[in-house]
Amino acid sequence: MSSRSRSSRGAISEEEINELISKLQSLLPNARRRGSSQASTTKLLKETCSYIKSLHREVDDLSDRLSDLMSTMDHNSPGAEIIRSILRS
């Protein structure tokens, strides 16, 4: 079965997979250019999962720090208003 007929049914062609892997690789910090072998693809997916987990931890940490900061501020202060305006945007 050709790549074109697989794509028309919703399956992803090998070329499309390679393009998606390349795009994913470009989004990861410190990602090295590799070939598209199964081993490197597996490693890239593991690195992606690890990076997403680290981003979740960072978001949680920043959220906790912001909550701590907001709890110590006067809610009517200019600083509190600035933070609220940033969060709205």
N, C-alpha and C positions, 0 to 999 in steps of 0.2 A: 504494500500500500504506500502510495507516495505521501510526502509531507503535506502537499496541498490538500489531498482528500482527508487526511487526518485533521488538518486545521479547520476544514469546513465543517467537521462534525464536533468541533470544540476541543479536540486533543491538541496538545502543544507540540510543535515540531522540534527537532533537535536544534535547529538554528535558533528558534525562539527561546529555547531553554538556555543555550549558550549566551544569547543576548541578555536574558534576565540575570544570569549568573554574573555577567560582566557588569551590569548596572548595580547589582547587589554589592559586588566587590568594590565598586567606586564609592559606595556610601560608607564603607567601613574605614575607620581611621587606621592608618598603618597597614593597610592590606597590601600585600605584595602581589605583583602580577604573576599569575601562574598559568599553566596550561589548563585545559578543560578536562583533565583526567578525572576519573571517578574519585580517586584519593583526594585530590585537591578540592574537588567540589564538596566532598564530605567535610573536609577541614573547614572550608569556607562557610558551610552551613552551621557547623559547630561554633565557629568564631562569631557568626551572626547572632546565634542564640545567646552566646555569652555577652555580646555587646548589648543586646536588647535587655538582658537581665541587669547589666550594670547601669543602663539608662533608667530602668525602673527604680533601682536603689537610689540613684542620684535624685530622681524626682521626689521619691519619698523623703529623702534627707532634706532637700530644699523646702518641701512642704512643711516638714516638722520645724525647720528653722524659721520659716515665715510665720507659722502659727505661734511659736515662742515670741518672736518679735512683736507680732500684733497683740499678744496678750499683755505685753508690758507697756504698750503705747496708750496714750490718751486717744480714744477713738475720734475725737474732734480735732486732733492736731493736724497741722499741714502735712507732716510726714505720713500719717495714716491716710490722708486723702490722696497723697501721691501714690502710695501702695495700692489703694483701691482703684485708682485710675489706670495703673499699669495692669492690674488683674483684669480689668474690663476690656482692655485692648487685645 
